[in-house]
Amino acid sequence: MAKSSSLTLILVAVGGVAVGFLAAQTVPSFTTPASAEESASPEQGEASPALAGLDSVTLGERARGEITSAGELNGNDGSRYLRYAISLEEGSLVEFSLSGALQGLVALYDDQLQLLESAETVRHHVEETGDYLVIVSGADASSYGPFTLNSRTVELSDSDTLAIGEPMDSWLDGTSREVSLTVEEAGMYQIEMRADEFDAYLELSGPNGYYREDDDGAGNLNARISDFLAPGDYTVTARSAFGEGSGLFTLSAEPRELPGDGELRNDGSVMPSDTLSGWLSGQELSYQLEIEEAGMYQIDMRSNDIDAYLVLEGPNGYFREDDDSAGNLDASIADFLAPGNYQLTARTAYGSDSGLFTLSVEPRELPDDVELRNEGELTPNETLNGWYSGEPLTYELTLEESSLVRLNMRSSDFDTYLEIYGENDSYSDDDGGNGTNSRIEQALLPGTYTVIARGFAVSGSGMFELQVNAEPTEMQPDA
């Protein structure tokens, strides 16, 4: 309530009230001037005693100042501050912000010294005409410097139509706000709702039962719906995430450029050496992959919009899936594929996010003179190459006499893991070699042993090298 009355008051700061620039910032602790304590209630048109003697600013004009060590002291955190009086009109939406070298905070109080807003940028809907107090403070005890206090009246739109390329500022007051959006040309569009005072939430409905919704897709509790939209009339519903909350928000709808040749492929056939762009709208997409020649292939799904996820299914029950093997939330499946027809599914890892992605299938060349062996007998003192695809590979090692056996498994594609068991013995290793390579060194009795070569995690895949050495020894194996 911004009404004028006499006042003798000490403002006690309450930690954690301020929001925005510094979450732990506290309200400055100060007393009203002595002259104000002795004043009677002002007549109409006179300044409130609580604001008497302060410099005044006019809404819409800039005020320059500087926070120095000689400024008034906030006893809570040691920061310094300056105070300004300002007159505000009922019904207006005002904004205060800082520019300049000072790392600071703006706080708005009514003339009873009740805190209304505190943030790096303050926006407030004025409920009553009267005198108010604006405080500019340093962010902490070491924040000093010149600043410019900017203020303005935010012009709110009451239009019920959102136009492509024309953002609108509006005010949410605890209920949802609906506006219409007309899409004249099919293409990708991005609708955003941004707000500082509440958690923004967007809904978009349109032709043929189209419906999408989003909470935090734009980050920092802002909402975003990016999608490929057909021509038609749509309804955009702007609200808070939990049905409560009020404050200023900005709503925008912008076209988004398609990459490359501007063509999207959301189904159909894909061949080795193909690269395509697609668009996910919350539903998984399926492609048909034909492999004519057995070999190693690498399939990548990359996106800046979504957490990519790949699934590959093929002949004889073949199944592989991957989430983040390509890094940065991108997916990759690298494997040795037999000839046949495969189904490749592109989707998001979680939820129903939407966005642009690229999908590529590339043959992967084997090094010269490399032959892959994924099973069979191991001969002491040999080195072989294999390909791990998520399933353990099993080999047999036969020792004619007691031997000191060294097994080394190396890969630049995945984190290796080795196991050997037989003759009542069992040993395993993860990172006994260099980096994520595996190494087992053990004295073993004569007999037949099973060697298992795999990845530490089932999601890894790629080429590996397995080296086997066995030296006759009179050492007794571990009991």
C-alpha positions in Angstrom: 0.0 0.0 0.0 1.6 3.3 -1.1 -0.3 5.7 1.1 1.2 8.7 2.9 1.5 8.6 6.7 3.9 9.6 9.4 6.3 6.8 10.3 9.0 5.9 12.8 10.4 2.6 11.5 13.5 0.5 11.5 13.5 -1.9 8.5 14.7 -5.3 9.5 16.2 -7.3 6.7 15.0 -10.8 6.1 17.6 -13.0 4.4 16.7 -14.6 1.1 14.0 -12.1 0.1 15.8 -10.9 -2.9 15.7 -12.9 -6.1 17.4 -12.8 -9.4 21.0 -11.5 -9.5 22.0 -12.9 -6.1 19.7 -15.4 -4.4 21.2 -14.8 -0.9 21.2 -11.0 -1.1 19.4 -9.4 1.8 17.4 -6.3 2.1 19.5 -3.2 3.2 19.0 -2.5 6.9 18.5 1.3 7.4 16.6 3.7 9.6 14.4 6.5 8.4 15.9 10.0 8.7 15.5 11.7 12.0 13.6 14.5 10.3 11.0 12.0 9.1 10.5 10.7 12.6 9.5 14.1 13.9 7.2 15.0 11.0 3.4 14.8 11.1 1.3 13.1 8.5 1.8 15.0 5.2 -1.0 16.8 3.4 -2.1 15.6 0.0 0.6 16.2 -2.6 3.4 16.3 0.0 6.2 13.7 0.1 5.9 10.8 2.5 8.0 11.3 5.7 9.7 8.0 5.0 11.0 9.4 1.7 11.8 12.9 2.9 15.1 14.4 2.0 15.9 11.8 -0.7 17.0 12.5 -4.3 14.1 11.8 -6.6 14.0 10.2 -10.1 11.3 10.5 -12.8 10.0 7.3 -14.4 11.4 7.1 -17.9 14.5 9.1 -17.2 18.0 7.9 -16.4 19.7 8.6 -13.0 23.4 8.3 -12.7 25.2 7.5 -9.5 28.1 5.7 -8.0 28.5 3.2 -5.1 31.5 4.1 -3.0 32.9 3.2 0.4 31.3 6.4 1.7 27.8 5.2 0.8 25.2 4.0 3.3 26.0 0.6 4.8 23.9 -2.5 4.6 24.6 -4.1 8.0 23.6 -7.5 6.8 26.3 -8.1 4.2 28.5 -5.0 4.2 27.3 -3.7 0.8 26.7 0.0 0.1 23.6 1.5 -1.3 21.9 4.7 -2.6 18.2 5.6 -2.2 15.9 7.4 -4.6 12.2 8.5 -4.3 9.9 8.1 -7.3 6.2 8.7 -7.9 4.3 5.9 -9.7 0.8 5.7 -11.1 -1.8 3.0 -10.4 -2.1 0.4 -13.0 1.3 1.0 -14.7 3.8 -1.8 -15.2 7.3 -0.4 -14.4 10.8 -1.7 -15.0 14.0 -0.7 -13.2 17.4 -2.0 -14.4 21.1 -1.1 -14.0 23.8 -0.5 -16.5 27.4 0.5 -16.0 30.4 -0.9 -14.2 28.6 -1.7 -10.9 27.6 -5.3 -10.2 24.4 -4.4 -8.4 20.9 -5.0 -7.4 17.7 -3.0 -7.6 15.0 -3.1 -4.9 11.6 -1.4 -4.9 9.7 -0.5 -1.6 6.5 1.3 -1.0 6.4 4.4 1.2 5.8 2.2 4.3 9.2 0.6 3.5 7.6 -2.7 2.6 9.7 -4.6 0.0 7.9 -5.1 -3.2 10.5 -6.5 -5.6 14.3 -7.1 -5.6 16.3 -8.3 -8.5 18.9 -7.4 -11.1 16.0 -6.2 -13.2 12.8 -5.3 -11.3 9.4 -5.3 -12.9 6.3 -4.4 -10.8 2.6 -3.8 -11.4 1.7 -0.7 -9.5 -1.5 -1.2 -7.5 -1.8 2.3 -6.0 -0.7 5.8 -7.0 1.9 7.2 -4.6 5.5 7.6 -3.6 7.9 4.7 -3.7 11.5 4.0 -2.8 14.1 2.6 -5.2 17.4 1.3 -3.7 20.5 0.6 -5.7 23.0 -1.6 -3.9 26.2 -3.4 -4.6 25.9 -7.2 -5.0 28.3 -7.7 -2.1 30.7 -5.9 0.2 33.3 -5.6 -2.6 31.0 -4.2 -5.3 31.6 -0.6 -6.1 31.5 1.6 -9.2 29.4 4.0 -11.3 25.9 3.0 -12.5 23.0 4.2 -14.5 19.5 3.5 -13.1 17.2 2.9 -16.0 13.4 3.1 -15.6 10.5 2.7 -18.0 6.8 2.0 -18.3 6.4 -1.4 -20.0 3.7 -1.2 -22.7 1.5 -4.3 -22.4 -0.4 -5.7 -25.3 -4.0 -6.8 -24.9 -4.1 -8.2 -28.4 -5.6 -11.7 -28.8 -3.4 -12.3 -31.9 0.3 -13.3 -32.0 2.0 -12.5 -35.3 5.0 -14.3 -36.7 8.1 -12.2 -36.1 6.4 -9.7 -33.8 7.0 -10.5 -30.1 4.4 -9.2 -27.6 4.7 -8.2 -23.9 1.8 -9.1 -21.7 0.9 -9.6 -18.0 -0.2 -12.9 -16.5 -2.4 -12.6 -13.4 -2.8 -16.1 -12.1 -4.8 -17.4 -15.1 -3.9 -18.5 -18.6 -3.8 -16.2 -21.6 -4.9 -17.5 -25.0 -3.9 -15.9 -28.3 -4.4 -17.0 -31.9 -1.5 -17.7 -34.3 -1.9 -18.1 -38.1 0.7 -20.1 -40.0 0.5 -19.3 -43.7 3.4 -21.3 -45.0 4.5 -24.8 -43.8 7.8 -24.9 -42.1 9.7 -25.0 -38.9 8.6 -22.4 -36.2 9.8 -21.7 -32.7 7.3 -20.3 -30.1 8.8 -19.0 -26.9 7.4 -17.7 -23.6 9.9 -16.0 -21.3 9.2 -14.7 -17.8 11.2 -13.6 -14.8 8.5 -13.8 -12.1 7.1 -17.3 -12.6 7.7 -20.6 -14.3 6.4 -20.2 -17.9 4.4 -23.0 -19.6 3.2 -23.1 -23.2 0.5 -25.1 -25.0 -0.1 -25.1 -28.8 -3.1 -26.6 -30.5 -4.0 -26.6 -34.1 -5.4 -28.3 -37.2 -6.2 -32.0 -37.3 -5.9 -32.5 -33.5 -2.4 -31.0 -33.3 -1.3 -30.5 -29.7 2.1 -29.7 -28.1 3.1 -28.4 -24.7 6.3 -27.4 -22.9 7.6 -26.3 -19.6 11.3 -25.5 -19.5 12.4 -26.1 -23.1 14.0 -22.6 -23.4 15.9 -23.0 -20.1 15.7 -21.0 -16.9 12.1 -21.9 -16.4 11.2 -20.4 -19.8 9.1 -22.4 -22.3 9.7 -23.2 -26.0 7.9 -25.2 -28.6 9.9 -25.9 -31.8 8.1 -27.8 -34.4 7.2 -28.3 -38.1 3.8 -26.6 -38.5 1.4 -27.1 -41.3 -0.6 -24.0 -42.6 -3.6 -23.2 -40.5 -4.9 -21.4 -37.4 -3.4 -22.3 -34.0 -4.1 -21.4 -30.4 -1.2 -20.5 -28.1 -2.0 -20.8 -24.4 0.5 -19.0 -22.1 0.3 -19.9 -18.4 2.4 -20.7 -15.3 3.6 -24.2 -14.8 1.6 -24.9 -11.7 -1.5 -22.7 -12.3 -0.4 -19.9 -10.0 1.8 -16.9 -10.5 1.7 -13.5 -12.0 4.0 -11.1 -13.8 5.3 -9.9 -17.1 6.0 -12.3 -19.9 7.1 -12.1 -23.5 5.6 -14.3 -26.2 7.2 -14.7 -29.6 6.8 -16.9 -32.7 9.7 -17.0 -35.2 10.4 -19.0 -38.4 13.4 -21.3 -38.2 15.7 -22.0 -41.1 16.1 -25.6 -42.3 19.7 -26.9 -42.7 21.4 -27.8 -45.9 19.0 -28.1 -48.8 16.0 -27.4 -46.6 14.6 -30.9 -47.0 13.4 -33.0 -44.0 13.2 -36.8 -44.2 11.2 -38.3 -41.3 10.8 -41.8 -42.8 11.8 -44.0 -45.8 15.0 -45.7 -46.8 18.6 -44.8 -45.8 21.7 -46.3 -47.4 25.4 -46.4 -46.3 27.1 -43.1 -46.9 23.7 -41.2 -46.6 23.3 -38.1 -44.3 19.8 -36.7 -43.8 18.0 -34.1 -41.6 14.9 -34.9 -39.7 12.5 -33.4 -37.3 11.2 -35.1 -34.1 7.9 -33.9 -32.8 7.6 -36.1 -29.7 7.1 -39.3 -31.7 9.8 -41.8 -32.7 10.8 -42.0 -36.4 11.6 -45.2 -38.3 13.9 -45.7 -41.3 14.8 -48.8 -43.3 18.5 -49.5 -43.7 19.7 -52.0 -46.3 23.2 -53.5 -45.8 24.4 -55.2 -49.0 27.9 -56.0 -48.0 29.1 -57.3 -44.6 31.4 -54.9 -42.8 31.7 -52.3 -40.1 29.3 -49.4 -40.1 28.8 -46.3 -37.9 25.4 -44.7 -37.5 25.3 -41.3 -35.8 22.4 -39.2 -34.6 23.3 -35.6 -33.6 21.1 -32.7 -32.4 21.4 -29.4 -30.6 17.7 -29.5 -29.6 17.2 -33.0 -28.1 18.9 -35.8 -26.3 19.3 -38.2 -29.2 18.6 -42.0 -29.0 19.1 -44.7 -31.6 17.7 -48.2 -31.9 18.9 -50.7 -34.6 17.1 -54.0 -35.2 18.0 -56.6 -37.8 18.2 -60.2 -39.0 18.4 -63.1 -36.6 17.3 -61.1 -33.6 19.9 -58.4 -33.9 19.3 -55.5 -31.6 21.4 -52.6 -30.5 20.6 -49.2 -28.9 22.5 -46.2 -27.8 22.1 -42.9 -25.9 25.2 -40.8 -25.5 28.1 -42.7 -27.1 28.9 -39.8 -29.5 29.1 -37.3 -26.7 27.1 -34.1 -26.1 23.9 -36.1 -25.8 24.4 -37.5 -29.3 23.9 -41.1 -30.1 26.2 -43.5 -32.1 26.1 -47.2 -33.0 29.3 -48.6 -34.5 29.1 -52.3 -35.3 29.9 -55.1 -37.7 26.7 -55.7 -39.7 25.8 -58.7 -41.8 24.0 -58.2 -45.1 20.2 -57.8 -44.6 17.4 -55.3 -43.9 17.5 -53.4 -40.7 15.1 -51.0 -39.0 16.6 -47.8 -37.6 14.6 -45.9 -35.0 15.4 -42.3 -34.1 13.9 -40.8 -31.0 14.6 -38.8 -27.8 16.1 -40.4 -24.7 13.5 -39.0 -22.4 10.1 -37.4 -22.7 8.6 -36.0 -25.9 11.0 -33.2 -26.7 11.1 -31.9 -30.3 13.8 -30.6 -32.5 16.0 -30.9 -35.5 18.6 -33.8 -35.9 20.9 -35.2 -38.5 21.3 -38.9 -39.2 24.3 -40.4 -41.0 25.3 -44.0 -41.9 29.0 -44.4 -42.9 31.0 -47.6 -43.7 34.0 -47.8 -41.5 37.2 -49.0 -43.0 39.2 -51.8 -41.3 42.9 -51.2 -41.0 45.0 -52.8 -43.7 45.6 -56.6 -43.3 43.2 -56.7 -40.3 41.0 -59.8 -39.9 38.3 -59.9 -37.2 38.0 -63.0 -35.1 35.0 -62.9 -32.6 35.3 -66.5 -31.4 37.4 -69.6 -31.6 40.7 -70.9 -30.2 43.5 -68.8 -28.8 47.0 -69.8 -29.5 49.7 -68.7 -27.0 51.8 -65.8 -28.2 49.4 -64.5 -30.8 47.6 -61.2 -31.3 44.1 -60.9 -32.9 41.5 -58.3 -33.6 37.8 -58.5 -32.8 34.7 -56.4 -32.8 32.6 -55.9 -29.7 28.9 -55.1 -30.2 27.5 -55.2 -26.7 27.6 -59.1 -26.4 30.6 -60.8 -24.7 32.9 -62.7 -27.1 34.1 -66.1 -26.0 37.4 -67.8 -26.9 39.2 -70.9 -25.7 42.8 -71.1 -24.5 44.5 -74.6 -24.0 47.7 -74.8 -21.9 49.8 -78.0 -22.3 51.9 -77.1 -19.2 51.9 -74.7 -16.3 52.4 -71.3 -17.7 52.5 -67.6 -16.8 49.7 -66.2 -18.9 49.4 -62.5 -19.9 46.2 -61.3 -21.6 46.0 -57.7 -22.9 42.9 -56.3 -24.4 43.1 -52.8 -25.9 40.6 -50.5 -27.7 40.3 -46.9 -28.6 36.5 -47.3 -29.0 35.3 -48.5 -25.6 36.3 -49.4 -22.1 37.5 -53.0 -22.2 36.9 -55.9 -19.7 38.6 -59.3 -19.6 37.7 -62.5 -17.8 39.4 -66.0 -17.8 38.1 -69.1 -16.0 38.8 -72.8 -15.9 40.4 -75.6 -13.8 38.6 -74.2 -10.8 40.2 -70.7 -11.2 38.5 -67.4 -12.2 40.1 -64.0 -12.8 38.9 -60.7 -14.3 40.2 -57.1 -14.9 38.8 -53.8 -16.0 41.6 -51.2 -16.2 44.8 -53.1 -15.4 46.4 -51.9 -18.6 46.9 -48.3 -19.8 43.9 -46.1 -19.6 40.7 -48.1 -19.9 42.5 -51.2 -21.3 42.4 -54.5 -19.5 45.3 -56.8 -18.4 45.4 -60.2 -16.6 48.8 -61.7 -15.6 48.4 -65.1 -13.9 50.2 -68.4 -13.4 47.8 -71.2 -14.5 47.9 -75.0 -14.4 47.6 -77.1 -17.6 44.1 -77.3 -18.9 41.4 -75.6 -21.0 40.3 -72.1 -20.1 37.5 -69.8 -21.3 38.5 -66.2 -22.1 35.7 -63.6 -22.3 36.4 -60.3 -24.0 33.8 -57.6 -23.6 33.1 -54.0 -22.7 32.8 -52.7 -19.2 29.4 -51.2 -20.2 27.0 -52.9 -22.6 26.5 -49.7 -24.5 30.1 -49.6 -25.9 31.2 -51.0 -29.2 34.1 -51.1 -31.6 37.3 -52.8 -32.5 39.7 -54.3 -30.0 43.0 -56.1 -30.0 43.6 -59.2 -27.8 47.1 -60.3 -27.1 47.9 -63.7 -25.6 51.3 -64.7 -24.1 52.1 -67.9 -22.2 55.5 -68.8 -20.8 56.2 -72.1 -19.2 56.9 -71.7 -15.5 57.5 -73.7 -12.4 55.5 -71.1 -10.4 52.6 -72.6 -8.5 49.3 -70.9 -9.3 47.4 -69.1 -6.6 45.5 -71.4 -4.3 
